[in-house]
Amino acid sequence: MTLTALPAFTDNYIWMLDDGHHAVVVDPGDSAPVIAALDARQLVLAAILVTHHHADHVGGVDALRPRLQGSVYGPRRERIPQPCVALEQGDHVEVLGLRFDIIDVPGHTSGHIAYFSATADGGPILFCGDTLFSGGCGRLFEGTPAQMHDSLSRLAELPANTRVCCAHEYTLSNLRFARAVEPVNADVAAYTAWCESRRAHGEPTLPSSIARELLVNPFLRCGQPAVARSARDHGAATDEPVAVLAALRQWKNEFR
């Protein structure tokens, strides 16, 4: 099984998983990179997985339907291009012989979902859209800090070796913020150097892993005293994790 990050737009990744014959793609905001990859590898498009309704994640769905020999899957509580198999927490889908369990992860949008497979070749895999980024999390366009904290907590409980397939190349920007939150976090410094080398060679920083994110991502570290102190300095009323996350997210919104 081959996992590929297909660049799209300025900083999106459309994730493609293929077995050499059939492929599944995740959040195809643009059809062109997908069609090019399918043609180059002579792959049949077997399924499309959608995490949320934003245009840069669904804009290419309809243009891919003529190539699709399967279904489009997406969140039950969001408007996704139809026809679409509606999914929510507790559901699962099977594609390319893999079972993907659905996790409700509202916050960035109200009905955002993630797809998790425990049995993928190379280790567990998570397609998390714009909920969890390497070093960060999505903006709260439709949800609340409490929802985002709950969603991130669910993802943080996945196996440590889970590959985290985020939908944007935001890592270095997020790590600049992480350094501001925890200036003496050696894991953040080491990971930043690794990511800078990757980007200098035109390579993606993704996928990350749950283990790595627990070490470097301030939004998964809201219970750490150093993170809470920084959040208090930027408006958090208490050290309670939801208050910490809310302050961090507002700080990140304005961070340059």
C-alpha positions as CSV (number, residue, x, y, z in Angstrom):
1,M,0.0,0.0,0.0
2,T,1.4,3.4,-1.0
3,L,0.5,6.6,0.7
4,T,1.1,9.8,-1.3
5,A,0.5,13.5,-0.5
6,L,-0.6,15.2,-3.7
7,P,0.0,19.0,-3.5
8,A,-2.9,21.2,-4.4
9,F,-3.5,25.0,-4.4
10,T,-0.9,26.8,-2.2
11,D,-0.5,24.5,0.7
12,N,-3.2,21.7,0.6
13,Y,-2.5,18.0,0.5
14,I,-4.9,15.6,-1.1
15,W,-4.0,12.2,0.4
16,M,-4.0,9.2,-1.9
17,L,-3.7,5.6,-0.8
18,D,-3.3,2.9,-3.4
19,D,-2.5,-0.8,-3.7
20,G,-1.0,-0.5,-7.2
21,H,-4.3,-1.1,-8.9
22,H,-7.0,0.9,-7.0
23,A,-6.8,4.2,-5.1
24,V,-8.8,6.1,-2.5
25,V,-8.3,9.9,-2.2
26,V,-9.1,12.1,0.7
27,D,-10.5,15.7,0.5
28,P,-10.0,16.3,-3.2
29,G,-10.4,20.1,-3.4
30,D,-9.0,20.0,-6.9
31,S,-9.5,17.2,-9.4
32,A,-6.4,17.9,-11.5
33,P,-3.7,16.5,-9.2
34,V,-5.8,13.4,-8.6
35,I,-6.4,12.8,-12.3
36,A,-2.7,13.3,-13.1
37,A,-1.7,10.8,-10.3
38,L,-4.3,8.2,-11.4
39,D,-3.2,8.4,-15.0
40,A,0.5,8.3,-14.2
41,R,0.1,5.1,-12.1
42,Q,-2.8,3.6,-14.1
43,L,-5.0,3.4,-11.0
44,V,-8.7,3.0,-10.7
45,L,-10.4,5.5,-8.3
46,A,-12.2,3.2,-5.9
47,A,-13.5,5.8,-3.3
48,I,-13.4,9.4,-2.1
49,L,-13.3,10.2,1.6
50,V,-14.3,13.7,2.7
51,T,-13.7,15.2,6.2
52,H,-15.7,18.4,6.0
53,H,-17.5,20.8,3.6
54,H,-15.0,23.5,2.8
55,A,-14.4,24.1,-0.9
56,D,-10.7,23.3,-0.8
57,H,-11.7,19.8,0.4
58,V,-14.7,19.1,-1.8
59,G,-14.2,21.3,-4.9
60,G,-12.9,18.5,-7.1
61,V,-15.4,15.8,-6.1
62,D,-17.9,16.2,-8.9
63,A,-15.2,16.4,-11.6
64,L,-13.8,13.1,-10.3
65,R,-17.2,11.2,-10.5
66,P,-16.6,10.0,-14.1
67,R,-13.5,8.3,-12.9
68,L,-15.0,6.9,-9.7
69,Q,-15.9,3.2,-9.4
70,G,-17.2,3.4,-5.9
71,S,-18.7,5.9,-3.4
72,V,-18.1,9.3,-2.0
73,Y,-18.2,9.3,1.8
74,G,-18.6,12.3,4.0
75,P,-19.9,13.7,7.3
76,R,-23.6,13.3,8.0
77,R,-24.0,16.7,9.5
78,E,-22.5,18.8,6.7
79,R,-23.5,19.6,3.1
80,I,-21.3,17.5,0.9
81,P,-21.7,17.2,-2.9
82,Q,-24.3,14.5,-3.6
83,P,-24.6,11.6,-3.9
84,C,-22.6,10.9,-0.7
85,V,-22.7,8.1,1.9
86,A,-23.3,10.0,5.2
87,L,-21.1,9.0,8.1
88,E,-20.8,9.8,11.8
89,Q,-19.1,8.5,15.0
90,G,-19.6,4.7,15.3
91,D,-19.8,4.1,11.5
92,H,-17.0,2.5,9.5
93,V,-16.2,2.1,5.8
94,E,-14.1,-0.5,4.0
95,V,-11.9,0.6,1.1
96,L,-8.9,-1.2,-0.4
97,G,-9.4,-4.0,2.1
98,L,-9.0,-1.6,5.0
99,R,-11.5,-0.7,7.7
100,F,-11.7,3.0,8.5
101,D,-13.5,3.9,11.7
102,I,-15.3,7.3,11.8
103,I,-14.5,9.8,14.6
104,D,-16.6,12.9,15.1
105,V,-14.2,15.8,15.5
106,P,-16.2,19.0,15.5
107,G,-14.5,22.4,16.1
108,H,-13.1,23.6,12.8
109,T,-16.6,22.9,11.3
110,S,-19.6,21.7,13.1
111,G,-19.8,18.2,11.5
112,H,-16.1,17.5,10.8
113,I,-15.2,13.8,10.8
114,A,-11.9,11.9,10.7
115,Y,-11.0,8.5,9.3
116,F,-8.9,6.0,11.3
117,S,-7.6,2.6,10.2
118,A,-5.8,0.5,12.8
119,T,-4.7,-2.1,10.2
120,A,-3.1,-0.2,7.4
121,D,0.2,-1.3,6.0
122,G,3.0,0.6,7.7
123,G,1.0,1.2,10.8
124,P,-2.2,2.9,11.8
125,I,-3.3,5.9,9.8
126,L,-5.5,8.9,10.4
127,F,-7.0,11.3,7.9
128,C,-7.9,14.3,10.0
129,G,-8.6,17.1,7.6
130,D,-8.3,20.5,9.3
131,T,-8.9,19.4,12.9
132,L,-5.3,18.4,13.8
133,F,-2.3,19.9,12.1
134,S,1.3,19.1,12.8
135,G,2.1,21.5,15.6
136,G,-1.3,23.1,15.6
137,C,-5.1,22.7,15.1
138,G,-7.7,24.2,12.8
139,R,-9.4,27.6,13.3
140,L,-12.7,27.5,15.1
141,F,-14.9,28.6,12.2
142,E,-18.1,26.8,13.4
143,G,-17.3,25.1,16.7
144,T,-16.3,26.0,20.3
145,P,-13.0,25.6,22.2
146,A,-14.7,22.8,24.3
147,Q,-15.6,20.9,21.1
148,M,-12.1,21.3,19.7
149,H,-10.5,20.2,23.0
150,D,-12.8,17.1,23.1
151,S,-12.0,16.3,19.4
152,L,-8.2,16.7,19.9
153,S,-8.4,14.6,23.1
154,R,-10.0,11.8,21.1
155,L,-7.3,11.9,18.5
156,A,-4.5,12.1,21.2
157,E,-5.8,8.7,22.5
158,L,-5.0,6.9,19.2
159,P,-1.9,4.6,19.1
160,A,1.3,6.5,19.4
161,N,2.5,5.2,16.0
162,T,-0.6,6.5,14.1
163,R,0.4,8.4,11.0
164,V,-1.3,11.8,11.1
165,C,-2.3,12.9,7.6
166,C,-3.2,16.5,7.9
167,A,-4.6,18.4,4.9
168,H,-2.3,21.4,4.9
169,E,1.5,22.1,4.9
170,Y,1.3,24.5,7.9
171,T,4.0,22.8,10.0
172,L,6.8,25.3,10.1
173,S,4.3,28.2,10.8
174,N,2.8,26.2,13.6
175,L,6.2,25.4,15.0
176,R,7.1,29.0,15.2
177,F,4.0,29.5,17.4
178,A,4.9,26.4,19.4
179,R,8.3,27.9,20.2
180,A,6.6,31.0,21.4
181,V,4.4,28.9,23.7
182,E,7.2,26.7,25.0
183,P,10.5,28.4,24.3
184,V,12.6,25.7,26.0
185,N,10.9,22.7,24.5
186,A,13.8,20.7,23.0
187,D,11.5,18.5,21.0
188,V,10.0,21.5,19.2
189,A,13.5,22.7,18.3
190,A,14.6,19.4,17.0
191,Y,11.5,18.8,15.0
192,T,11.7,22.4,13.5
193,A,15.2,21.6,12.2
194,W,14.0,18.4,10.7
195,C,11.1,20.1,9.0
196,E,13.2,22.9,7.7
197,S,15.4,20.4,6.0
198,R,12.5,18.6,4.5
199,R,11.0,21.8,3.1
200,A,14.4,23.0,1.8
201,H,14.5,19.8,-0.3
202,G,10.9,20.2,-1.5
203,E,9.6,17.4,0.6
204,P,6.4,17.4,2.8
205,T,6.7,17.5,6.6
206,L,3.8,15.0,6.7
207,P,2.6,12.6,7.8
208,S,3.4,13.3,11.4
209,S,2.6,10.9,14.3
210,I,0.5,11.0,17.4
211,A,3.7,10.4,19.5
212,R,5.4,13.4,17.9
213,E,2.4,15.7,18.3
214,L,2.1,14.9,22.0
215,L,5.7,16.2,22.3
216,V,5.4,19.4,20.2
217,N,1.8,20.5,19.6
218,P,0.7,23.0,22.2
219,F,-3.0,22.3,21.5
220,L,-2.4,18.7,22.6
221,R,-0.4,19.9,25.6
222,C,-2.9,22.2,27.3
223,G,-2.4,20.3,30.6
224,Q,1.3,21.0,30.7
225,P,2.2,23.7,33.2
226,A,4.5,25.6,30.8
227,V,1.7,25.8,28.2
228,A,-0.9,26.9,30.7
229,R,1.5,29.6,31.9
230,S,1.8,31.0,28.4
231,A,-1.9,30.8,27.9
232,R,-2.5,32.7,31.2
233,D,-0.1,35.4,29.8
234,H,-2.4,35.6,26.8
235,G,-5.8,35.9,28.4
236,A,-6.7,32.4,29.8
237,A,-8.6,33.0,33.0
238,T,-7.7,29.6,34.5
239,D,-5.4,26.6,33.9
240,E,-8.4,24.5,32.9
241,P,-7.5,22.9,29.5
242,V,-10.5,24.3,27.6
243,A,-9.6,27.8,28.8
244,V,-6.0,27.2,27.8
245,L,-7.0,26.0,24.3
246,A,-9.3,29.0,23.8
247,A,-6.5,31.4,24.7
248,L,-4.0,29.6,22.5
249,R,-6.3,29.5,19.5
250,Q,-7.0,33.3,19.8
251,W,-3.3,34.0,20.2
252,K,-2.5,31.8,17.2
253,N,-5.1,33.7,15.1
254,E,-3.2,36.9,15.7
255,F,0.3,35.4,15.7
256,R,2.8,36.6,13.1
